[in-house]
Amino acid sequence: MGLQRELTTTGNWLFRWRSFLPIVVVAGAIIAMFPFPVPKHDGRWGDALEVVFLSISFIGLLVRVVTVGHTPAGTSGRNTVGQIAESLNTTGIYSTVRHPLYLGNFLIGFGLAGFTLTWWFVVIYVLTFWLYYERIMLAEEAFLRSKFGEEFSVWVSMTPAFLPSWKNYRPAQLPFSLRNVLRREYNTVLQIVVVGFLLELFGDWFETGRISYSVPWCVFLCSGFVIWGILRTLKRRTDLLVVDGR
């Protein structure tokens, strides 16, 4: 129990600072592209691979959207002070995987890591994510086990931790709420857009020695900021995105 208690303590600490992991990943991604020989970022194959990896990031966003769209208030939050769970989510996507938000985070980060077109950085990302989030998930599950007891144990026995299985799928108890998604996930959208733009910018700069701006990427970036600004304003100054019980 000593090692498990230590890992749980570490997981609670990492849980509080998990929002800063993307900053470390982005910094590492830029370094990974810097002086080393890499595939052409501005060539046809480079562009195709960038589209593929960026699509993986948006698939991760979709996983988060499906998760957040069906979950009630008091669960699946962005809190950093400590663990919070007013109820145990066991239906919808939570009947296929116990940590869908972290699965979404992994896919978002994996796509952006692959965007560097540097295989060894992708490997480093996967290992770092595994070591980092394994402890966070252990801490969360220790909290849920202490709070929900037998209900949690039954759910764990039927539901995989990270790789989804549809064998025991049960429809979500709450209907999908787009407004809840827009209120809670606009920052995630902006992060993907900004990081993708920066990696494209640095990739071309390191390879060609000059900074170039393509129209599609500029439109992509500006659109991301416009959407972010609108949703942030609606959230902070209106009640349009507020949904009872979410």
C-alpha positions as CSV (number, residue, x, y, z in Angstrom):
1,M,0.0,0.0,0.0
2,G,2.9,2.3,0.5
3,L,3.8,2.6,-3.1
4,Q,0.1,3.0,-4.1
5,R,-0.3,5.7,-1.6
6,E,2.8,7.5,-2.9
7,L,1.6,7.2,-6.5
8,T,-1.8,8.6,-5.5
9,T,-0.3,11.5,-3.7
10,T,1.8,12.3,-6.7
11,G,-1.3,11.9,-8.9
12,N,-3.1,14.5,-6.8
13,W,-0.2,16.9,-7.2
14,L,-0.1,16.4,-11.0
15,F,-3.9,16.8,-11.2
16,R,-3.5,20.3,-9.8
17,W,-0.9,21.2,-12.4
18,R,-2.1,19.2,-15.4
19,S,-3.1,22.4,-17.3
20,F,0.5,23.2,-17.7
21,L,1.4,20.0,-19.5
22,P,0.4,21.3,-22.9
23,I,3.0,24.2,-22.5
24,V,5.7,21.6,-21.9
25,V,4.6,19.6,-24.9
26,V,4.5,22.6,-27.3
27,A,8.0,23.7,-26.1
28,G,9.3,20.2,-26.7
29,A,7.6,20.1,-30.1
30,I,9.3,23.3,-31.3
31,I,12.7,22.1,-30.0
32,A,12.1,18.8,-31.8
33,M,11.9,20.6,-35.1
34,F,14.8,22.9,-34.7
35,P,18.2,21.9,-36.1
36,F,17.6,18.3,-37.1
37,P,16.9,16.9,-40.5
38,V,13.1,16.5,-40.8
39,P,10.7,15.7,-43.6
40,K,9.7,18.7,-45.7
41,H,7.0,20.7,-43.9
42,D,6.3,22.8,-47.0
43,G,6.2,19.9,-49.5
44,R,3.2,17.8,-50.7
45,W,3.9,14.9,-48.4
46,G,4.5,17.2,-45.4
47,D,1.3,19.0,-46.0
48,A,-0.6,15.7,-46.3
49,L,0.9,14.4,-43.0
50,E,0.1,17.6,-41.3
51,V,-3.6,17.3,-42.3
52,V,-3.7,13.7,-41.0
53,F,-2.2,14.6,-37.6
54,L,-4.3,17.7,-37.2
55,S,-7.3,15.6,-37.9
56,I,-6.3,13.3,-35.1
57,S,-6.2,16.3,-32.8
58,F,-9.8,17.2,-33.8
59,I,-10.9,13.6,-33.3
60,G,-9.6,14.0,-29.7
61,L,-11.6,17.2,-29.5
62,L,-14.7,15.2,-30.7
63,V,-14.2,12.7,-27.9
64,R,-14.2,15.6,-25.4
65,V,-17.3,17.1,-27.1
66,V,-19.2,13.8,-26.8
67,T,-18.1,13.5,-23.1
68,V,-18.9,17.0,-22.0
69,G,-22.1,17.2,-24.0
70,H,-23.7,14.4,-21.9
71,T,-22.3,15.0,-18.4
72,P,-24.1,16.7,-15.5
73,A,-22.7,19.5,-13.4
74,G,-20.2,18.6,-10.7
75,T,-18.4,16.1,-12.9
76,S,-15.8,16.1,-15.7
77,G,-14.6,19.5,-14.8
78,R,-11.5,21.6,-15.2
79,N,-11.1,22.1,-11.5
80,T,-7.5,22.2,-10.3
81,V,-7.9,22.6,-6.5
82,G,-8.9,19.0,-5.9
83,Q,-11.1,16.0,-6.9
84,I,-14.8,16.8,-7.3
85,A,-17.5,14.3,-8.1
86,E,-21.2,14.8,-7.1
87,S,-22.2,11.7,-9.0
88,L,-20.5,8.8,-10.8
89,N,-20.7,8.8,-14.6
90,T,-21.4,5.3,-15.8
91,T,-23.5,5.8,-18.9
92,G,-22.8,7.1,-22.4
93,I,-19.2,7.3,-23.3
94,Y,-18.4,6.5,-19.6
95,S,-19.8,3.0,-20.2
96,T,-17.1,2.4,-22.8
97,V,-14.1,3.9,-21.1
98,R,-13.4,5.3,-17.6
99,H,-11.3,8.3,-18.6
100,P,-12.7,9.6,-21.9
101,L,-11.5,13.2,-21.3
102,Y,-8.0,12.0,-20.9
103,L,-8.3,9.9,-24.0
104,G,-9.4,13.0,-25.8
105,N,-6.4,14.9,-24.4
106,F,-4.1,12.1,-25.6
107,L,-5.4,12.2,-29.1
108,I,-5.2,16.0,-29.3
109,G,-1.6,15.9,-28.0
110,F,-0.7,12.9,-30.2
111,G,-1.9,14.8,-33.3
112,L,0.1,17.9,-32.4
113,A,3.2,15.8,-31.6
114,G,2.9,14.0,-34.9
115,F,2.6,17.4,-36.6
116,T,6.3,17.9,-35.9
117,L,7.0,15.0,-38.4
118,T,9.6,13.8,-35.9
119,W,9.1,10.2,-34.9
120,W,11.2,10.2,-31.7
121,F,9.2,13.2,-30.3
122,V,6.0,11.2,-30.8
123,V,7.5,8.4,-28.8
124,I,8.6,10.8,-26.1
125,Y,5.1,12.3,-26.0
126,V,3.4,8.9,-25.6
127,L,5.7,7.9,-22.8
128,T,5.4,11.2,-21.0
129,F,1.6,11.2,-21.2
130,W,1.5,7.6,-19.9
131,L,3.7,8.3,-16.9
132,Y,1.9,11.6,-16.2
133,Y,-1.7,10.6,-16.6
134,E,-1.4,7.1,-15.2
135,R,-0.8,8.7,-11.8
136,I,-3.6,11.2,-12.2
137,M,-6.0,8.5,-13.1
138,L,-4.9,6.4,-10.1
139,A,-5.5,9.4,-7.8
140,E,-9.0,10.0,-9.3
141,E,-10.0,6.4,-9.0
142,A,-8.8,6.3,-5.4
143,F,-11.1,9.3,-4.7
144,L,-14.0,7.8,-6.5
145,R,-13.6,4.4,-4.8
146,S,-13.7,6.0,-1.4
147,K,-16.8,8.0,-2.3
148,F,-18.9,5.6,-4.3
149,G,-17.7,2.2,-3.0
150,E,-19.5,-0.8,-4.5
151,E,-21.0,1.2,-7.4
152,F,-17.5,2.3,-8.4
153,S,-16.1,-1.3,-8.1
154,V,-18.9,-2.7,-10.4
155,W,-18.3,0.0,-13.0
156,V,-14.5,-0.6,-13.0
157,S,-15.0,-4.4,-13.4
158,M,-17.0,-3.7,-16.6
159,T,-15.3,-0.7,-18.1
160,P,-11.7,-0.4,-19.4
161,A,-9.6,2.5,-18.2
162,F,-8.3,4.0,-21.4
163,L,-9.0,1.9,-24.5
164,P,-12.7,2.0,-25.2
165,S,-14.9,-1.1,-25.5
166,W,-18.5,-1.0,-26.7
167,K,-19.4,-4.4,-25.2
168,N,-21.3,-2.9,-22.3
169,Y,-22.4,0.4,-23.8
170,R,-25.4,2.1,-22.2
171,P,-27.0,5.3,-23.6
172,A,-26.3,8.5,-21.7
173,Q,-28.8,9.5,-19.1
174,L,-28.8,13.1,-20.2
175,P,-29.4,14.4,-23.7
176,F,-26.5,16.0,-25.6
177,S,-26.1,19.7,-24.9
178,L,-24.3,21.7,-27.5
179,R,-24.5,24.9,-25.4
180,N,-22.7,23.1,-22.6
181,V,-20.0,22.1,-25.0
182,L,-19.6,25.6,-26.4
183,R,-19.4,27.0,-22.8
184,R,-16.7,24.5,-21.7
185,E,-14.6,23.6,-24.7
186,Y,-13.9,26.9,-26.5
187,N,-10.4,27.0,-25.0
188,T,-9.6,23.6,-26.3
189,V,-10.5,24.6,-29.8
190,L,-8.2,27.6,-29.6
191,Q,-5.3,25.6,-28.2
192,I,-5.4,23.2,-31.2
193,V,-5.6,26.1,-33.7
194,V,-2.8,28.2,-32.1
195,V,-0.5,25.3,-31.5
196,G,-1.0,23.9,-35.0
197,F,-0.3,27.4,-36.5
198,L,2.9,27.8,-34.4
199,L,4.2,24.4,-35.3
200,E,3.6,25.1,-39.0
201,L,5.3,28.5,-38.6
202,F,8.3,27.2,-36.8
203,G,8.6,24.1,-39.0
204,D,8.8,26.2,-42.2
205,W,11.1,28.7,-40.5
206,F,13.6,26.1,-39.3
207,E,13.6,24.4,-42.7
208,T,13.7,27.4,-45.1
209,G,15.3,30.0,-42.9
210,R,12.5,32.4,-43.4
211,I,9.1,33.1,-41.9
212,S,6.2,32.7,-44.3
213,Y,2.5,33.0,-43.8
214,S,0.1,31.0,-46.0
215,V,-3.5,32.3,-46.5
216,P,-5.2,29.1,-45.4
217,W,-3.2,29.0,-42.1
218,C,-3.9,32.7,-41.4
219,V,-7.6,32.1,-42.0
220,F,-7.5,29.0,-39.8
221,L,-5.9,31.1,-37.0
222,C,-8.1,34.1,-37.3
223,S,-11.2,31.9,-37.4
224,G,-10.1,30.2,-34.2
225,F,-9.7,33.5,-32.4
226,V,-13.0,34.8,-33.7
227,I,-14.9,31.7,-32.4
228,W,-13.0,31.9,-29.1
229,G,-13.8,35.5,-28.6
230,I,-17.5,35.1,-29.4
231,L,-17.9,32.1,-27.1
232,R,-15.9,33.7,-24.3
233,T,-18.1,36.8,-24.5
234,L,-21.3,34.8,-24.4
235,K,-20.1,32.8,-21.4
236,R,-18.9,35.8,-19.4
237,R,-21.6,38.4,-20.3
238,T,-24.8,36.4,-21.0
239,D,-26.7,33.3,-19.9
240,L,-27.1,31.9,-23.4
241,L,-24.8,29.0,-22.8
242,V,-26.0,28.2,-19.4
243,V,-27.9,24.9,-19.1
244,D,-29.7,23.8,-15.9
245,G,-28.0,20.9,-14.3
246,R,-24.9,21.2,-16.5
